[in-house]
Amino acid sequence: MQSVTLRSAKAQLSAAHRKDRNTAPEKIAELRRDYAAAKIAEFVEREVRKAPPLTEEQMAIISRAMRGATATG
């Protein structure tokens, strides 16, 4: 995925649903994935700006969580 803003990802997904009823299911899935990633990225960026500096261990835990691994594993 290219760097997509939340607004543009939502607009692209909405347009695919609204304007082009023949959009391939694979394309819709890709747009949904892009939209979800943009929402998560925006949330993380906002929270990181508010947080005090994190330790390397804390960043590793967060990184594992982003990959879907357990925080302790």
mmCIF file as gemmi writes it, N, C-alpha and C atoms, coordinates in Angstrom:
data_model
loop_
_atom_site.group_PDB
_atom_site.id
_atom_site.type_symbol
_atom_site.label_atom_id
_atom_site.label_alt_id
_atom_site.label_comp_id
_atom_site.label_asym_id
_atom_site.label_entity_id
_atom_site.label_seq_id
_atom_site.pdbx_PDB_ins_code
_atom_site.Cartn_x
_atom_site.Cartn_y
_atom_site.Cartn_z
_atom_site.occupancy
_atom_site.B_iso_or_equiv
_atom_site.pdbx_formal_charge
_atom_site.auth_seq_id
_atom_site.auth_asym_id
_atom_site.pdbx_PDB_model_num
ATOM 1 N N . MET Axp A 1 ? 0.833 -1.178 0 1 0 ? 1 A 1
ATOM 2 C CA . MET Axp A 1 ? 0 0 0 1 0 ? 1 A 1
ATOM 3 C C . MET Axp A 1 ? 0.876 1.24 0 1 0 ? 1 A 1
ATOM 4 N N . GLN Axp A 2 ? 0.541 2.176 -0.84 1 0 ? 2 A 1
ATOM 5 C CA . GLN Axp A 2 ? 1.215 3.46 -0.813 1 0 ? 2 A 1
ATOM 6 C C . GLN Axp A 2 ? 0.752 4.2 0.427 1 0 ? 2 A 1
ATOM 7 N N . SER Axp A 3 ? 1.465 5.256 0.766 1 0 ? 3 A 1
ATOM 8 C CA . SER Axp A 3 ? 1.039 6.064 1.9 1 0 ? 3 A 1
ATOM 9 C C . SER Axp A 3 ? -0.263 6.751 1.518 1 0 ? 3 A 1
ATOM 10 N N . VAL Axp A 4 ? -1.344 6.338 2.16 1 0 ? 4 A 1
ATOM 11 C CA . VAL Axp A 4 ? -2.673 6.835 1.84 1 0 ? 4 A 1
ATOM 12 C C . VAL Axp A 4 ? -3.239 7.518 3.072 1 0 ? 4 A 1
ATOM 13 N N . THR Axp A 5 ? -3.792 8.698 2.889 1 0 ? 5 A 1
ATOM 14 C CA . THR Axp A 5 ? -4.413 9.374 4.017 1 0 ? 5 A 1
ATOM 15 C C . THR Axp A 5 ? -5.748 8.7 4.318 1 0 ? 5 A 1
ATOM 16 N N . LEU Axp A 6 ? -6.19 8.858 5.526 1 0 ? 6 A 1
ATOM 17 C CA . LEU Axp A 6 ? -7.468 8.282 5.934 1 0 ? 6 A 1
ATOM 18 C C . LEU Axp A 6 ? -8.593 8.8 5.051 1 0 ? 6 A 1
ATOM 19 N N . ARG Axp A 7 ? -8.567 10.079 4.798 1 0 ? 7 A 1
ATOM 20 C CA . ARG Axp A 7 ? -9.63 10.68 3.971 1 0 ? 7 A 1
ATOM 21 C C . ARG Axp A 7 ? -9.641 10.116 2.551 1 0 ? 7 A 1
ATOM 22 N N . SER Axp A 8 ? -8.46 9.989 1.935 1 0 ? 8 A 1
ATOM 23 C CA . SER Axp A 8 ? -8.43 9.482 0.565 1 0 ? 8 A 1
ATOM 24 C C . SER Axp A 8 ? -8.777 7.995 0.513 1 0 ? 8 A 1
ATOM 25 N N . ALA Axp A 9 ? -8.367 7.23 1.525 1 0 ? 9 A 1
ATOM 26 C CA . ALA Axp A 9 ? -8.702 5.806 1.552 1 0 ? 9 A 1
ATOM 27 C C . ALA Axp A 9 ? -10.209 5.617 1.671 1 0 ? 9 A 1
ATOM 28 N N . LYS Axp A 10 ? -10.829 6.404 2.535 1 0 ? 10 A 1
ATOM 29 C CA . LYS Axp A 10 ? -12.283 6.317 2.702 1 0 ? 10 A 1
ATOM 30 C C . LYS Axp A 10 ? -13.001 6.736 1.42 1 0 ? 10 A 1
ATOM 31 N N . ALA Axp A 11 ? -12.512 7.781 0.785 1 0 ? 11 A 1
ATOM 32 C CA . ALA Axp A 11 ? -13.122 8.26 -0.458 1 0 ? 11 A 1
ATOM 33 C C . ALA Axp A 11 ? -13.011 7.219 -1.565 1 0 ? 11 A 1
ATOM 34 N N . GLN Axp A 12 ? -11.854 6.591 -1.676 1 0 ? 12 A 1
ATOM 35 C CA . GLN Axp A 12 ? -11.661 5.571 -2.713 1 0 ? 12 A 1
ATOM 36 C C . GLN Axp A 12 ? -12.589 4.382 -2.487 1 0 ? 12 A 1
ATOM 37 N N . LEU Axp A 13 ? -12.698 3.947 -1.244 1 0 ? 13 A 1
ATOM 38 C CA . LEU Axp A 13 ? -13.581 2.819 -0.929 1 0 ? 13 A 1
ATOM 39 C C . LEU Axp A 13 ? -15.032 3.189 -1.197 1 0 ? 13 A 1
ATOM 40 N N . SER Axp A 14 ? -15.435 4.369 -0.763 1 0 ? 14 A 1
ATOM 41 C CA . SER Axp A 14 ? -16.808 4.818 -0.99 1 0 ? 14 A 1
ATOM 42 C C . SER Axp A 14 ? -17.119 4.916 -2.475 1 0 ? 14 A 1
ATOM 43 N N . ALA Axp A 15 ? -16.197 5.474 -3.23 1 0 ? 15 A 1
ATOM 44 C CA . ALA Axp A 15 ? -16.407 5.623 -4.674 1 0 ? 15 A 1
ATOM 45 C C . ALA Axp A 15 ? -16.535 4.271 -5.351 1 0 ? 15 A 1
ATOM 46 N N . ALA Axp A 16 ? -15.728 3.316 -4.933 1 0 ? 16 A 1
ATOM 47 C CA . ALA Axp A 16 ? -15.786 1.983 -5.539 1 0 ? 16 A 1
ATOM 48 C C . ALA Axp A 16 ? -17.141 1.341 -5.28 1 0 ? 16 A 1
ATOM 49 N N . HIS Axp A 17 ? -17.701 1.545 -4.108 1 0 ? 17 A 1
ATOM 50 C CA . HIS Axp A 17 ? -19.017 0.993 -3.784 1 0 ? 17 A 1
ATOM 51 C C . HIS Axp A 17 ? -20.131 1.747 -4.493 1 0 ? 17 A 1
ATOM 52 N N . ARG Axp A 18 ? -20.023 3.052 -4.506 1 0 ? 18 A 1
ATOM 53 C CA . ARG Axp A 18 ? -21.11 3.896 -4.978 1 0 ? 18 A 1
ATOM 54 C C . ARG Axp A 18 ? -21.143 4.039 -6.492 1 0 ? 18 A 1
ATOM 55 N N . LYS Axp A 19 ? -19.994 4.306 -7.091 1 0 ? 19 A 1
ATOM 56 C CA . LYS Axp A 19 ? -19.968 4.661 -8.505 1 0 ? 19 A 1
ATOM 57 C C . LYS Axp A 19 ? -19.753 3.482 -9.439 1 0 ? 19 A 1
ATOM 58 N N . ASP Axp A 20 ? -19.012 2.506 -8.996 1 0 ? 20 A 1
ATOM 59 C CA . ASP Axp A 20 ? -18.667 1.417 -9.897 1 0 ? 20 A 1
ATOM 60 C C . ASP Axp A 20 ? -19.097 0.098 -9.284 1 0 ? 20 A 1
ATOM 61 N N . ARG Axp A 21 ? -20.315 -0.272 -9.547 1 0 ? 21 A 1
ATOM 62 C CA . ARG Axp A 21 ? -20.874 -1.509 -8.992 1 0 ? 21 A 1
ATOM 63 C C . ARG Axp A 21 ? -20.157 -2.747 -9.517 1 0 ? 21 A 1
ATOM 64 N N . ASN Axp A 22 ? -19.35 -2.59 -10.559 1 0 ? 22 A 1
ATOM 65 C CA . ASN Axp A 22 ? -18.639 -3.725 -11.141 1 0 ? 22 A 1
ATOM 66 C C . ASN Axp A 22 ? -17.211 -3.856 -10.618 1 0 ? 22 A 1
ATOM 67 N N . THR Axp A 23 ? -16.89 -3.141 -9.549 1 0 ? 23 A 1
ATOM 68 C CA . THR Axp A 23 ? -15.548 -3.241 -8.977 1 0 ? 23 A 1
ATOM 69 C C . THR Axp A 23 ? -15.33 -4.678 -8.509 1 0 ? 23 A 1
ATOM 70 N N . ALA Axp A 24 ? -14.187 -5.232 -8.886 1 0 ? 24 A 1
ATOM 71 C CA . ALA Axp A 24 ? -13.864 -6.615 -8.533 1 0 ? 24 A 1
ATOM 72 C C . ALA Axp A 24 ? -13.795 -6.769 -7.014 1 0 ? 24 A 1
ATOM 73 N N . PRO Axp A 25 ? -14.258 -7.902 -6.505 1 0 ? 25 A 1
ATOM 74 C CA . PRO Axp A 25 ? -14.195 -8.141 -5.053 1 0 ? 25 A 1
ATOM 75 C C . PRO Axp A 25 ? -12.77 -8.012 -4.499 1 0 ? 25 A 1
ATOM 76 N N . GLU Axp A 26 ? -11.781 -8.401 -5.304 1 0 ? 26 A 1
ATOM 77 C CA . GLU Axp A 26 ? -10.389 -8.285 -4.864 1 0 ? 26 A 1
ATOM 78 C C . GLU Axp A 26 ? -10 -6.822 -4.674 1 0 ? 26 A 1
ATOM 79 N N . LYS Axp A 27 ? -10.484 -5.952 -5.547 1 0 ? 27 A 1
ATOM 80 C CA . LYS Axp A 27 ? -10.195 -4.522 -5.438 1 0 ? 27 A 1
ATOM 81 C C . LYS Axp A 27 ? -10.88 -3.929 -4.216 1 0 ? 27 A 1
ATOM 82 N N . ILE Axp A 28 ? -12.123 -4.336 -3.965 1 0 ? 28 A 1
ATOM 83 C CA . ILE Axp A 28 ? -12.839 -3.869 -2.776 1 0 ? 28 A 1
ATOM 84 C C . ILE Axp A 28 ? -12.086 -4.303 -1.52 1 0 ? 28 A 1
ATOM 85 N N . ALA Axp A 29 ? -11.609 -5.552 -1.497 1 0 ? 29 A 1
ATOM 86 C CA . ALA Axp A 29 ? -10.845 -6.051 -0.347 1 0 ? 29 A 1
ATOM 87 C C . ALA Axp A 29 ? -9.569 -5.235 -0.16 1 0 ? 29 A 1
ATOM 88 N N . GLU Axp A 30 ? -8.9 -4.908 -1.259 1 0 ? 30 A 1
ATOM 89 C CA . GLU Axp A 30 ? -7.684 -4.093 -1.189 1 0 ? 30 A 1
ATOM 90 C C . GLU Axp A 30 ? -7.988 -2.705 -0.637 1 0 ? 30 A 1
ATOM 91 N N . LEU Axp A 31 ? -9.076 -2.094 -1.089 1 0 ? 31 A 1
ATOM 92 C CA . LEU Axp A 31 ? -9.461 -0.768 -0.615 1 0 ? 31 A 1
ATOM 93 C C . LEU Axp A 31 ? -9.855 -0.803 0.863 1 0 ? 31 A 1
ATOM 94 N N . ARG Axp A 32 ? -10.534 -1.863 1.28 1 0 ? 32 A 1
ATOM 95 C CA . ARG Axp A 32 ? -10.878 -2.008 2.7 1 0 ? 32 A 1
ATOM 96 C C . ARG Axp A 32 ? -9.62 -2.138 3.552 1 0 ? 32 A 1
ATOM 97 N N . ARG Axp A 33 ? -8.664 -2.908 3.05 1 0 ? 33 A 1
ATOM 98 C CA . ARG Axp A 33 ? -7.391 -3.086 3.754 1 0 ? 33 A 1
ATOM 99 C C . ARG Axp A 33 ? -6.658 -1.749 3.864 1 0 ? 33 A 1
ATOM 100 N N . ASP Axp A 34 ? -6.63 -0.993 2.769 1 0 ? 34 A 1
ATOM 101 C CA . ASP Axp A 34 ? -5.976 0.321 2.776 1 0 ? 34 A 1
ATOM 102 C C . ASP Axp A 34 ? -6.654 1.264 3.767 1 0 ? 34 A 1
ATOM 103 N N . TYR Axp A 35 ? -7.979 1.232 3.804 1 0 ? 35 A 1
ATOM 104 C CA . TYR Axp A 35 ? -8.726 2.095 4.716 1 0 ? 35 A 1
ATOM 105 C C . TYR Axp A 35 ? -8.44 1.715 6.169 1 0 ? 35 A 1
ATOM 106 N N . ALA Axp A 36 ? -8.444 0.419 6.463 1 0 ? 36 A 1
ATOM 107 C CA . ALA Axp A 36 ? -8.148 -0.039 7.825 1 0 ? 36 A 1
ATOM 108 C C . ALA Axp A 36 ? -6.729 0.369 8.23 1 0 ? 36 A 1
ATOM 109 N N . ALA Axp A 37 ? -5.781 0.192 7.325 1 0 ? 37 A 1
ATOM 110 C CA . ALA Axp A 37 ? -4.394 0.56 7.624 1 0 ? 37 A 1
ATOM 111 C C . ALA Axp A 37 ? -4.264 2.059 7.872 1 0 ? 37 A 1
ATOM 112 N N . ALA Axp A 38 ? -4.959 2.866 7.091 1 0 ? 38 A 1
ATOM 113 C CA . ALA Axp A 38 ? -4.907 4.319 7.273 1 0 ? 38 A 1
ATOM 114 C C . ALA Axp A 38 ? -5.52 4.717 8.612 1 0 ? 38 A 1
ATOM 115 N N . LYS Axp A 39 ? -6.628 4.07 9.01 1 0 ? 39 A 1
ATOM 116 C CA . LYS Axp A 39 ? -7.242 4.37 10.307 1 0 ? 39 A 1
ATOM 117 C C . LYS Axp A 39 ? -6.297 4.011 11.446 1 0 ? 39 A 1
ATOM 118 N N . ILE Axp A 40 ? -5.681 2.849 11.357 1 0 ? 40 A 1
ATOM 119 C CA . ILE Axp A 40 ? -4.752 2.419 12.404 1 0 ? 40 A 1
ATOM 120 C C . ILE Axp A 40 ? -3.551 3.357 12.468 1 0 ? 40 A 1
ATOM 121 N N . ALA Axp A 41 ? -2.989 3.693 11.307 1 0 ? 41 A 1
ATOM 122 C CA . ALA Axp A 41 ? -1.817 4.572 11.271 1 0 ? 41 A 1
ATOM 123 C C . ALA Axp A 41 ? -2.135 5.933 11.878 1 0 ? 41 A 1
ATOM 124 N N . GLU Axp A 42 ? -3.287 6.481 11.542 1 0 ? 42 A 1
ATOM 125 C CA . GLU Axp A 42 ? -3.659 7.786 12.087 1 0 ? 42 A 1
ATOM 126 C C . GLU Axp A 42 ? -3.812 7.712 13.607 1 0 ? 42 A 1
ATOM 127 N N . PHE Axp A 43 ? -4.441 6.65 14.104 1 0 ? 43 A 1
ATOM 128 C CA . PHE Axp A 43 ? -4.605 6.48 15.541 1 0 ? 43 A 1
ATOM 129 C C . PHE Axp A 43 ? -3.254 6.362 16.236 1 0 ? 43 A 1
ATOM 130 N N . VAL Axp A 44 ? -2.388 5.513 15.695 1 0 ? 44 A 1
ATOM 131 C CA . VAL Axp A 44 ? -1.067 5.296 16.31 1 0 ? 44 A 1
ATOM 132 C C . VAL Axp A 44 ? -0.267 6.589 16.321 1 0 ? 44 A 1
ATOM 133 N N . GLU Axp A 45 ? -0.25 7.309 15.21 1 0 ? 45 A 1
ATOM 134 C CA . GLU Axp A 45 ? 0.497 8.566 15.149 1 0 ? 45 A 1
ATOM 135 C C . GLU Axp A 45 ? -0.014 9.564 16.188 1 0 ? 45 A 1
ATOM 136 N N . ARG Axp A 46 ? -1.321 9.65 16.336 1 0 ? 46 A 1
ATOM 137 C CA . ARG Axp A 46 ? -1.909 10.574 17.311 1 0 ? 46 A 1
ATOM 138 C C . ARG Axp A 46 ? -1.513 10.18 18.733 1 0 ? 46 A 1
ATOM 139 N N . GLU Axp A 47 ? -1.59 8.891 19.042 1 0 ? 47 A 1
ATOM 140 C CA . GLU Axp A 47 ? -1.26 8.428 20.396 1 0 ? 47 A 1
ATOM 141 C C . GLU Axp A 47 ? 0.23 8.55 20.695 1 0 ? 47 A 1
ATOM 142 N N . VAL Axp A 48 ? 1.073 8.303 19.712 1 0 ? 48 A 1
ATOM 143 C CA . VAL Axp A 48 ? 2.52 8.423 19.915 1 0 ? 48 A 1
ATOM 144 C C . VAL Axp A 48 ? 2.894 9.871 20.208 1 0 ? 48 A 1
ATOM 145 N N . ARG Axp A 49 ? 2.253 10.806 19.529 1 0 ? 49 A 1
ATOM 146 C CA . ARG Axp A 49 ? 2.525 12.224 19.791 1 0 ? 49 A 1
ATOM 147 C C . ARG Axp A 49 ? 2.189 12.605 21.23 1 0 ? 49 A 1
ATOM 148 N N . LYS Axp A 50 ? 1.165 11.973 21.805 1 0 ? 50 A 1
ATOM 149 C CA . LYS Axp A 50 ? 0.737 12.3 23.166 1 0 ? 50 A 1
ATOM 150 C C . LYS Axp A 50 ? 1.567 11.579 24.224 1 0 ? 50 A 1
ATOM 151 N N . ALA Axp A 51 ? 2.193 10.49 23.873 1 0 ? 51 A 1
ATOM 152 C CA . ALA Axp A 51 ? 2.879 9.644 24.856 1 0 ? 51 A 1
ATOM 153 C C . ALA Axp A 51 ? 4.287 10.138 25.158 1 0 ? 51 A 1
ATOM 154 N N . PRO Axp A 52 ? 4.779 9.807 26.346 1 0 ? 52 A 1
ATOM 155 C CA . PRO Axp A 52 ? 6.193 10.08 26.635 1 0 ? 52 A 1
ATOM 156 C C . PRO Axp A 52 ? 7.049 9.131 25.789 1 0 ? 52 A 1
ATOM 157 N N . PRO Axp A 53 ? 8.344 9.398 25.671 1 0 ? 53 A 1
ATOM 158 C CA . PRO Axp A 53 ? 9.199 8.517 24.877 1 0 ? 53 A 1
ATOM 159 C C . PRO Axp A 53 ? 9.101 7.064 25.37 1 0 ? 53 A 1
ATOM 160 N N . LEU Axp A 54 ? 9.038 6.135 24.415 1 0 ? 54 A 1
ATOM 161 C CA . LEU Axp A 54 ? 8.915 4.715 24.742 1 0 ? 54 A 1
ATOM 162 C C . LEU Axp A 54 ? 10.281 4.057 24.781 1 0 ? 54 A 1
ATOM 163 N N . THR Axp A 55 ? 10.381 3.007 25.58 1 0 ? 55 A 1
ATOM 164 C CA . THR Axp A 55 ? 11.629 2.241 25.633 1 0 ? 55 A 1
ATOM 165 C C . THR Axp A 55 ? 11.684 1.307 24.422 1 0 ? 55 A 1
ATOM 166 N N . GLU Axp A 56 ? 12.862 0.77 24.16 1 0 ? 56 A 1
ATOM 167 C CA . GLU Axp A 56 ? 13.015 -0.199 23.066 1 0 ? 56 A 1
ATOM 168 C C . GLU Axp A 56 ? 12.109 -1.407 23.303 1 0 ? 56 A 1
ATOM 169 N N . GLU Axp A 57 ? 12.023 -1.861 24.553 1 0 ? 57 A 1
ATOM 170 C CA . GLU Axp A 57 ? 11.179 -3.015 24.876 1 0 ? 57 A 1
ATOM 171 C C . GLU Axp A 57 ? 9.706 -2.704 24.599 1 0 ? 57 A 1
ATOM 172 N N . GLN Axp A 58 ? 9.255 -1.525 24.967 1 0 ? 58 A 1
ATOM 173 C CA . GLN Axp A 58 ? 7.871 -1.133 24.71 1 0 ? 58 A 1
ATOM 174 C C . GLN Axp A 58 ? 7.59 -1.068 23.21 1 0 ? 58 A 1
ATOM 175 N N . MET Axp A 59 ? 8.527 -0.519 22.455 1 0 ? 59 A 1
ATOM 176 C CA . MET Axp A 59 ? 8.343 -0.46 20.996 1 0 ? 59 A 1
ATOM 177 C C . MET Axp A 59 ? 8.316 -1.861 20.393 1 0 ? 59 A 1
ATOM 178 N N . ALA Axp A 60 ? 9.122 -2.784 20.929 1 0 ? 60 A 1
ATOM 179 C CA . ALA Axp A 60 ? 9.123 -4.166 20.436 1 0 ? 60 A 1
ATOM 180 C C . ALA Axp A 60 ? 7.784 -4.84 20.713 1 0 ? 60 A 1
ATOM 181 N N . ILE Axp A 61 ? 7.214 -4.586 21.887 1 0 ? 61 A 1
ATOM 182 C CA . ILE Axp A 61 ? 5.91 -5.151 22.232 1 0 ? 61 A 1
ATOM 183 C C . ILE Axp A 61 ? 4.84 -4.627 21.276 1 0 ? 61 A 1
ATOM 184 N N . ILE Axp A 62 ? 4.866 -3.348 21.03 1 0 ? 62 A 1
ATOM 185 C CA . ILE Axp A 62 ? 3.897 -2.741 20.111 1 0 ? 62 A 1
ATOM 186 C C . ILE Axp A 62 ? 4.087 -3.28 18.701 1 0 ? 62 A 1
ATOM 187 N N . SER Axp A 63 ? 5.319 -3.422 18.279 1 0 ? 63 A 1
ATOM 188 C CA . SER Axp A 63 ? 5.612 -3.947 16.95 1 0 ? 63 A 1
ATOM 189 C C . SER Axp A 63 ? 5.071 -5.375 16.789 1 0 ? 63 A 1
ATOM 190 N N . ARG Axp A 64 ? 5.272 -6.197 17.819 1 0 ? 64 A 1
ATOM 191 C CA . ARG Axp A 64 ? 4.745 -7.567 17.749 1 0 ? 64 A 1
ATOM 192 C C . ARG Axp A 64 ? 3.22 -7.543 17.686 1 0 ? 64 A 1
ATOM 193 N N . ALA Axp A 65 ? 2.608 -6.654 18.447 1 0 ? 65 A 1
ATOM 194 C CA . ALA Axp A 65 ? 1.149 -6.548 18.42 1 0 ? 65 A 1
ATOM 195 C C . ALA Axp A 65 ? 0.656 -6.156 17.024 1 0 ? 65 A 1
ATOM 196 N N . MET Axp A 66 ? 1.383 -5.275 16.363 1 0 ? 66 A 1
ATOM 197 C CA . MET Axp A 66 ? 1.001 -4.841 15.006 1 0 ? 66 A 1
ATOM 198 C C . MET Axp A 66 ? 1.112 -5.993 14.008 1 0 ? 66 A 1
ATOM 199 N N . ARG Axp A 67 ? 2.015 -6.922 14.279 1 0 ? 67 A 1
ATOM 200 C CA . ARG Axp A 67 ? 2.155 -8.075 13.393 1 0 ? 67 A 1
ATOM 201 C C . ARG Axp A 67 ? 1.179 -9.187 13.742 1 0 ? 67 A 1
ATOM 202 N N . GLY Axp A 68 ? 0.417 -9.009 14.814 1 0 ? 68 A 1
ATOM 203 C CA . GLY Axp A 68 ? -0.548 -10.02 15.205 1 0 ? 68 A 1
ATOM 204 C C . GLY Axp A 68 ? -0.007 -11.052 16.164 1 0 ? 68 A 1
ATOM 205 N N . ALA Axp A 69 ? 1.245 -10.875 16.623 1 0 ? 69 A 1
ATOM 206 C CA . ALA Axp A 69 ? 1.83 -11.786 17.6 1 0 ? 69 A 1
ATOM 207 C C . ALA Axp A 69 ? 1.418 -11.345 18.995 1 0 ? 69 A 1
ATOM 208 N N . THR Axp A 70 ? 1.504 -12.263 19.934 1 0 ? 70 A 1
ATOM 209 C CA . THR Axp A 70 ? 1.201 -11.884 21.308 1 0 ? 70 A 1
ATOM 210 C C . THR Axp A 70 ? 2.29 -10.988 21.857 1 0 ? 70 A 1
ATOM 211 N N . ALA Axp A 71 ? 1.948 -10.127 22.757 1 0 ? 71 A 1
ATOM 212 C CA . ALA Axp A 71 ? 2.905 -9.174 23.303 1 0 ? 71 A 1
ATOM 213 C C . ALA Axp A 71 ? 4.006 -9.858 24.105 1 0 ? 71 A 1
ATOM 214 N N . THR Axp A 72 ? 3.739 -11.029 24.616 1 0 ? 72 A 1
ATOM 215 C CA . THR Axp A 72 ? 4.742 -11.723 25.423 1 0 ? 72 A 1
ATOM 216 C C . THR Axp A 72 ? 5.532 -12.732 24.61 1 0 ? 72 A 1
ATOM 217 N N . GLY Axp A 73 ? 5.076 -13.049 23.396 1 0 ? 73 A 1
ATOM 218 C CA . GLY Axp A 73 ? 5.705 -14.108 22.615 1 0 ? 73 A 1
ATOM 219 C C . GLY Axp A 73 ? 6.612 -13.624 21.642 1 0 ? 73 A 1
